[in-house]
Amino acid sequence: MSRSVRRVPAVAVLLALVLTGTACDGGVRGTPGASGLGDPYFPRAGNGGYDVDHYDIALDYTPATRRLTGTAVITARATRDLSAFRLDLAGLRVGSVRVEGAAARWSRAGQELTVRPRDDLAQGETFRTTVRYSGTPRTLTDPDGSEEGWLPTADGALALGEPVGSMTWFPGNHHPSDKASYDITVTVPQGLQAVSNGELTQATTRGGRTSYHWHPAQPMASYLATVAIGHYDIARTTGPHGLPVLTAVDPRQARASAGVLAELPGILDWEEYNFGPYPFSSAGVIVDRPGDTGYALETQTRPVFPGDQFDTGTLVHELAHQWYGDSVGPASWRDMWLNEGFATYAEWLYDEDHDGPTAQETFTRLYEGDHEAVWAFPPARPSSAAHISDSPVYERGAMVLHKIRQKVGDDTFYDIIQGWAAARRHGTAGTAAFTAYVEKKAPERDFGEIWRDWLYGDGKPDRP
C-alpha cells in the first residue's frame, strides 16, 4: 500500500516552525529529562531535569477489593530546559496527566511515565503536574528477597518504600537525593484508620468513608513515606520538650508492645542528649501484626515495626534513623552505611549507657568472633544491590564509627556526630562528604588507616 505526499515549500515549513515555537513555548527549546539518576545500584531510580518541591497525594482505598484510586499533584522546578520529563510509577493505570492545568501527552514504558507538556518548560520554571491513576497496587520483591511497595494485610494495607517501593502507590521522583514536602490524604471505609507521616491535621467522615489528612512538616525522601490502613489503637502522648508523639498499634499487639512503648519518651530524650535536637515536629511508631512485613523500617516521624520485632534495641535503632538516614539522608544507595552504621552504633551506645556491654566490648566481640559475614565487603562499597542491607553496612559501619571515636576521644566524637546531624539537617550527603567533615573537625588526626582499612578495605583489617 502506498500513499501520495504533498510537497510543501521549504519556506512554508520554516515559517510554520517559527510560528509554532512562538505560540507554544515562547522559544524554549528543551530536551527530555533523563530516565534515571544513575544511582550505583538502582540506576533507573529517580529522573533527571527537575527537582520536586511538594507532593499532594490523595488516595482512596478499599481493602475488600484492593482497589486504589489516586490523584498526585506534584510541584517541581525544572533544572534544565525540558520538552518532556519522566515520573517513576510501577503498575497502576494512568487516567490523565495535566501540566499547569493543560492536558499533557504521556506514555508508559516499564516504571517510566513519560510526560510531554503542551509547552516546553524553561530552566528554573516551577510547574505543577496532576496525575490521576487507579488499579491494584503492586508488591515488589527486592534484590535481597524482601518485599516492599503496597503490602496487603489482614485488615488493610501497609506501604513501605525502601528502596523504590513508593513508586507502587504514587508517581514521583523516587530517589533519596530528591526530598520534598508532602500532604497525604487517605480515604478508607468508615471504621478503619489510615496512618501516615507527620501530623494528622483533619479527619472527616462522609458517605460511609473517612478521610485522614496527614502533613509531614519537614522535607522527606519518597522511600520514607508510609501509609498504614487497618484497625489501630491510636494514642497521643508527648516526648521531650512537649514533642507530639502518636502511636498506632494493632489491637492484637497492644499487650505485648506496652512495655516497649513506655520506653519511647525516654529513648527520644537519650537520643536528643547524644545526637542533638530531634529533627522533626512529631514522633511516634506504627506496630503491626507479625507477618505483615518481615522487617522494621525508619519511615519518617513514624517508624513501622512488625509486632515480633518491637523490642528496645530495634526501637533505639529506628528512632536513631530520624537523625541519621531521615533528616540527614543518603546521596545515593551506595551511602547506606551512613544510615545503618549510625543506627547500629546508636544501639551499642544505648547498651553502654544502660548496663549492657560497652561499645568497645561489642566491637571486640565482632572482631574476634566467628563473624565472617561482617567482612564480606567494605561498608562504603556494597557488592551489589542485593547486599546494601547486609552485615558490613550495619555492623562494620558501626565499627568505622567506633574507630573514629577511639581516634579522637569522646568529646570530639560527640561533637562530630552532633555537628554532622546539624550541618546536614534535612539534606542529603555521601560518604566523601562525611569523611571530609570528620577530618575538618579533627584536623590534627590522621584518619587514613580508618578510611583505607575499615571503610573501603576488602576483608578483615589486620589490627582491631
Buried (B, 14 or more C-beta within 10 A) or exposed (E): EEEEEEEEEEEEEEEEEEEEBEEEBEEBEBEBBBBBBEBBBBEBBBBBBBBBBBBBBBBBBBBEEEEBBBBBBBBBBBBBBBBBBBBBBBBBEBEEBBBBEEEBEBEEEEBBBBBBBBBBBBBEBEBBBBBBBBBEBBBBEBBEEBBBBBBBBEBBBBBBBBBBBBBBBBBBBBBBBBBBBBBBBBBBBEEBBBBBBBBBEEEEEEEEBBBBBBBBBBBBBBBBBBBBBBBBBEEEBEBBEEBBBBBBBBEBBBEBBEEBBEBBBEBBBBBBEBBBBBBBBBBBBBBBBBEBBEBBBBBBBBBBBBBEBBBBBBBBBBBBBBBBBBBBBBBBBBBBBBBBBBBBBBBBBBBBEEEBEEBBEBBBEBBEEEBEEBBBBBBBBBEEBEBBBBBBBBBBBBBBBBBBBBBBEEEBBBBBBBBBBBEBBBBBBBBEBBBEBBBEBBEEBEBEEBBEBBBBBEEEBEEB
